[in-house]
Amino acid sequence: MTIIIGLGNPGEKYKNTRHNVGFMVLDKFAEKNNFPEFKLQKKSEALISEGIIGEDPPSPEALARQGKIILAKPQTFMNESGKSVRKITTNYKLQNTKLIIVHDDIDLPIGKIKIVQERGSAGHKGVESIIKNVGNENLIRIRVGIAGAKDVKAMKIVLKKFTRDEQKIIDQTIQKTANALDSISKGELAQAMNEYNK
């Protein structure tokens, strides 16, 4: 089983802001792979969609071969993402499960993604919360660049929307990140790192 967590803030106020790029990637991944609509799972405090890559609905044979993929968008606010992730991993029994976190990164320019494993949070409050709640062992993260051209304080920029020109770049980046998730979900972490960490 693979659990993919996209980070963001719930509610219309924050929709399409830079901090919500993790949600955007999960939406694209779900659309690309014909996953069902996200539904609120109260016990996990998250919007959840379950499926596998390549078949809709998945056959028992495909599920046994590849394993189920759980997509989750925590409905706690960003800085408390770990509370939801802990509940999700408890509900789905994290043992023998790949956990992948997709989140915005102010230290990377728009258009750049970086796949890392067992790395520190680098000051990202949502990631800090997750590491505090579930640890960092084998934790895979895809960092999606959101930094604009101007030097603006992090808290100001993460809650802003992309400019029209930036939106064109981030749309391509979201597609690229969804493709990287396909590879990682299939067990091709090293190949994905080689291909996308450029």
Summary of the structure (lengths in Angstrom):
residues: 198
radius of gyration: 15.7
end to end distance: 28.0
largest distance: 51.4
contacts: 642
relative contact order: 0.19
helix: 44%
strand: 24%
